[in-house]
Amino acid sequence: MNALVLHQDAFGIEDLTGPIPPTMVEGPYTTIQVACAALNHRDQYIREGKYAKIQYPAVLGSDVSGWVVDEHGHAERSQLVLVDPSLGWGSTEEAQASHLTILGMPSQGGFAEQVIVPSVNVHAAPSHLTDEQAAALPLAGVTAWRALMRQGRCTPQDVVVVTGIGGGVSTMVLQFARALGCTVVVTSRSQEKLDRIPSDVHTVLMDADGAWVSALKNYQPTLAVDSIGGSVTNGLMDALQPGGRIACYGASMGAIPQFNLHRLFWKQIHLVGSTMGSPSDFAAMLSFVSAHGIVPTIDSVVPFSEIVSAFDRLQGAEQLGKIVVRIA
């Protein structure tokens, strides 16, 4: 089968003998013929060597849509499926087990013609989604759902700030919060991206001198869903209403410089982390997507032969929404 393979010194499509099951997670397993797969920042971080415990060679790709392959090797194309990328979440809803892995390194991922996954991770795709749209949903959808709904405890009365709009997770947070009926404010360093946001969503340009914090205060936000970290965290604590919450699912700017602990306790801010999502989070997310007819935001769709250039687009942070690769 053809697969995108990452070596320490090479990155390109190769011919492999066939898919290998993720042996770190118990079976039974299901073989999926991949229709489409979508890129995540995780894939790019692994490509750049900025991810923990990288194992080479690696077939990346955590987002997959496709069809179950039966015992005769035929793809059941009457039912589109997608894959929950959290492998081995564990037995508690509070946090993942230490043995959690994510589809696509160390297990073989979805940037291949076929992938083998635990059968419990295979779900019917929401019926209103195309194969391209379904591939854009799993990792971004479950990460956004857990950060917003379980960790952020979002309600329709919240004024929700979504920082760094553009990536798959942030655009899903935006859609979930809008569907709930929240007032939504998004931030970005790119005016071009903000100009593409729906008119019922408020926008704040994140300038270098910090004026964005004052602009954000005007909306009286109660919940922030953030993947930036760094100095942005202090700005969010300043802008939030007393008793506000920050659900953090990433830290693209790294550690928080001179963390404002005084602001945290005086305003009684709740700062909570969030990573991926449990099987029940994934099921709840799919149900919500189906009930509200939510369609993931897609930046572009490229053929498998152009997948490396798609990684370059992701690296340049040019996208608004998911970059999807058509495999089949």
C-alpha positions in Angstrom: 0.0 0.0 0.0 1.1 3.6 -0.5 1.8 5.5 2.7 3.4 8.8 3.7 6.5 7.7 5.7 8.6 9.9 7.9 12.2 8.9 8.5 14.8 11.0 10.4 16.2 12.1 7.1 13.4 11.6 4.6 9.7 12.3 4.2 7.6 11.1 1.3 5.2 8.5 -0.1 6.5 4.9 -0.1 5.1 1.5 -0.9 4.6 -0.6 2.3 3.6 -4.2 2.6 0.4 -3.4 4.5 -1.1 -1.8 7.6 0.0 -2.9 11.0 -2.4 -2.9 14.0 -1.6 -0.7 17.1 -0.4 -3.5 19.3 -0.1 -1.2 22.4 -4.0 -1.3 22.4 -5.9 -4.6 22.7 -8.1 -5.8 19.8 -10.3 -6.8 18.2 -9.1 -4.6 15.3 -10.8 -3.3 12.1 -9.2 -2.5 8.8 -10.2 0.8 7.2 -9.8 1.7 3.6 -8.9 5.4 3.9 -11.0 7.8 1.9 -9.6 11.0 3.3 -7.2 12.1 6.1 -6.6 15.5 7.6 -3.5 17.3 8.9 -3.0 18.4 12.5 -0.3 20.5 14.1 0.7 17.3 15.9 1.8 15.9 12.5 3.9 18.9 11.7 5.5 18.9 15.2 6.5 15.3 14.7 7.8 16.1 11.2 10.0 18.9 12.8 11.2 16.6 15.6 9.4 18.7 18.2 7.3 15.9 19.8 8.1 13.5 22.6 9.2 9.9 22.0 9.2 10.0 18.2 9.6 6.5 16.7 10.9 6.2 13.1 9.8 5.2 10.6 6.4 6.8 11.2 3.2 6.9 9.3 1.4 10.0 10.6 -2.2 11.0 10.4 -4.7 11.1 13.3 -7.8 12.0 11.3 -9.4 9.4 9.1 -12.6 8.8 7.2 -13.2 5.7 5.1 -14.9 2.3 4.8 -14.6 -0.9 6.8 -12.8 -3.6 4.9 -14.6 -7.0 5.3 -13.0 -10.5 5.7 -12.8 -10.8 1.9 -10.9 -7.6 1.5 -13.8 -5.5 0.2 -14.6 -2.0 1.4 -18.2 -1.6 2.7 -18.9 1.7 0.9 -22.5 1.8 2.0 -21.4 3.2 5.4 -18.8 6.0 5.8 -16.9 5.7 9.1 -14.5 7.8 11.0 -12.0 6.9 13.8 -11.7 8.2 17.4 -7.9 9.0 17.4 -7.5 8.5 21.2 -6.1 5.0 21.6 -6.4 3.5 25.1 -7.9 6.5 27.0 -8.5 4.4 30.2 -11.2 3.9 32.7 -11.9 7.4 34.1 -13.4 10.6 32.6 -11.2 12.8 34.7 -8.0 12.4 32.6 -6.4 10.0 30.2 -4.4 6.9 31.3 -0.6 7.0 31.2 -0.7 4.6 28.3 -2.8 6.8 26.0 -1.5 7.2 22.5 -2.8 9.0 19.5 -3.4 7.4 16.1 -0.4 8.1 13.9 2.9 7.5 15.7 3.7 5.3 17.4 0.9 3.4 15.6 0.5 3.6 11.9 -1.8 6.5 11.0 -4.1 7.5 8.3 -1.8 8.9 5.7 -2.0 5.6 3.9 -4.3 3.6 1.7 -5.4 1.5 4.7 -5.1 1.7 8.5 -5.9 -0.9 11.2 -7.5 0.5 14.4 -9.2 -1.0 17.5 -12.8 -1.8 16.6 -14.2 0.3 19.5 -12.7 3.4 17.9 -14.7 3.0 14.7 -17.9 5.1 14.5 -20.4 5.8 11.8 -19.8 9.2 10.4 -22.6 11.8 10.8 -24.9 11.3 7.8 -24.8 14.9 6.6 -21.0 14.9 6.2 -19.0 14.1 3.0 -15.9 11.9 3.3 -13.8 15.1 3.2 -15.8 16.8 6.0 -15.8 13.6 8.1 -12.0 13.4 7.9 -11.8 16.9 9.3 -13.8 16.1 12.4 -12.3 13.5 14.8 -9.2 15.0 16.5 -10.2 18.6 16.3 -13.8 17.8 17.2 -13.1 15.7 20.3 -10.4 18.1 21.5 -12.7 21.1 21.1 -15.6 19.4 22.7 -13.7 18.4 25.8 -12.0 21.8 26.3 -15.2 23.7 25.7 -17.9 21.5 27.3 -16.3 19.2 29.9 -13.3 21.2 31.1 -14.7 24.7 30.3 -18.3 23.8 31.5 -19.7 26.0 28.7 -23.4 27.1 28.9 -25.4 29.2 26.5 -25.0 32.2 28.8 -21.2 32.3 28.4 -19.3 34.8 26.4 -16.6 32.6 24.9 -13.2 33.7 23.7 -11.5 31.5 21.2 -7.8 32.4 20.8 -5.7 32.0 17.7 -8.6 31.3 15.3 -7.5 29.4 12.2 -6.6 25.8 13.2 -9.0 22.9 13.2 -9.6 22.8 17.0 -10.3 26.6 17.3 -12.7 26.6 14.4 -14.6 23.7 15.9 -14.7 25.5 19.3 -16.2 28.4 17.4 -18.9 26.3 15.8 -19.8 24.4 19.0 -20.1 27.6 21.0 -22.2 29.3 18.2 -24.5 26.2 18.1 -25.0 26.5 21.9 -26.1 30.1 21.5 -23.1 31.7 23.2 -21.7 35.1 22.4 -18.4 34.3 20.7 -15.2 36.4 20.3 -12.3 35.1 18.3 -8.7 36.5 18.2 -6.0 36.3 15.7 -2.8 38.0 14.7 -4.1 37.9 11.1 -6.6 40.5 10.0 -7.1 38.4 6.9 -8.4 35.5 8.9 -10.6 37.7 11.0 -12.2 39.1 7.9 -13.3 35.6 7.0 -15.2 35.0 10.3 -19.0 35.0 10.2 -20.6 38.4 10.9 -22.3 37.3 14.1 -19.0 36.5 15.7 -16.9 39.3 17.3 -13.2 39.6 16.4 -10.2 41.0 18.1 -6.8 41.6 16.4 -4.0 40.4 18.7 -1.5 43.3 18.4 2.0 43.3 19.8 1.5 46.1 22.3 -1.3 44.4 24.3 -4.2 46.6 23.3 -6.1 43.4 22.4 -6.7 42.8 26.1 -8.6 46.1 26.6 -10.6 45.3 23.4 -11.5 41.9 24.8 -12.6 43.3 28.1 -15.3 45.2 26.4 -17.2 42.0 25.7 -17.0 40.9 29.3 -15.9 37.3 28.6 -16.6 34.5 31.0 -14.8 31.6 29.3 -11.6 31.4 27.2 -10.5 28.3 25.2 -6.9 28.7 24.5 -4.0 26.9 22.7 -1.4 29.7 22.8 -0.3 30.0 26.4 2.7 32.2 27.0 2.0 35.9 27.8 -1.5 35.4 26.3 -2.6 33.6 29.5 -1.9 36.7 31.6 -3.9 38.8 29.1 -6.8 36.4 29.3 -6.9 36.5 33.1 -6.9 40.3 32.9 -9.7 40.3 30.4 -12.0 37.7 31.9 -14.8 38.5 34.3 -14.3 37.5 38.0 -14.9 33.8 38.3 -14.1 33.2 34.6 -12.6 30.0 33.2 -9.7 29.3 30.9 -9.6 25.9 29.3 -6.1 25.3 27.9 -5.4 22.6 25.3 -2.1 23.8 24.0 0.8 26.2 24.5 2.2 27.3 21.1 4.0 30.3 22.8 5.4 28.1 25.5 5.6 28.9 29.2 3.9 31.8 30.9 6.4 34.6 31.7 5.9 36.1 35.1 2.6 34.3 35.7 0.2 36.7 37.3 -0.8 34.5 40.3 -2.3 37.5 42.1 -4.8 38.0 39.2 -5.6 34.3 39.3 -6.7 34.2 43.0 -8.1 37.7 43.3 -10.5 37.3 40.4 -11.0 33.6 41.3 -10.1 32.5 37.8 -10.4 28.8 37.1 -7.5 27.6 34.9 -7.8 24.0 33.7 -6.0 21.8 31.2 -7.5 19.7 28.5 -6.1 17.0 26.2 -7.9 15.0 23.5 -11.1 13.3 24.9 -12.6 10.2 26.3 -14.8 7.7 24.4 -17.9 9.3 25.9 -16.6 12.8 24.9 -16.2 11.5 21.3 -19.7 10.0 21.3 -21.2 13.2 22.7 -19.4 15.3 20.2 -20.7 13.2 17.3 -24.2 13.4 18.6 -24.0 17.2 18.9 -22.6 17.5 15.4 -25.4 15.4 14.0 -28.1 17.2 16.0 -26.9 20.7 14.9 -25.8 19.8 11.3 -22.3 21.1 12.0 -19.8 20.9 9.1 -16.1 21.3 9.9 -14.4 24.2 8.3 -12.1 23.0 5.5 -9.3 25.2 4.3 -8.4 23.1 1.3 -8.5 19.5 -0.1 -5.3 18.2 -1.9 -4.6 14.9 -3.6 -2.3 12.4 -1.8 0.5 13.2 -4.3 0.6 16.7 -2.9 0.6 15.9 0.8 4.1 17.2 1.5 3.2 20.7 0.1 0.1 20.5 2.4 2.4 20.2 5.4 4.3 23.2 4.2 1.0 25.2 4.1 0.3 24.1 7.7 3.7 25.1 8.8 3.2 28.6 7.4 0.0 28.9 9.4 -1.8 30.0 6.2 -4.9 27.9 6.8 -8.4 28.7 8.2 -9.8 25.3 9.1 -8.5 21.9 8.2 -6.3 20.8 5.4 -7.7 17.5 4.0 -5.9 15.0 1.9 -7.8 12.7 -0.5 -6.3 9.2 -0.3 -8.8 7.0 -2.1 
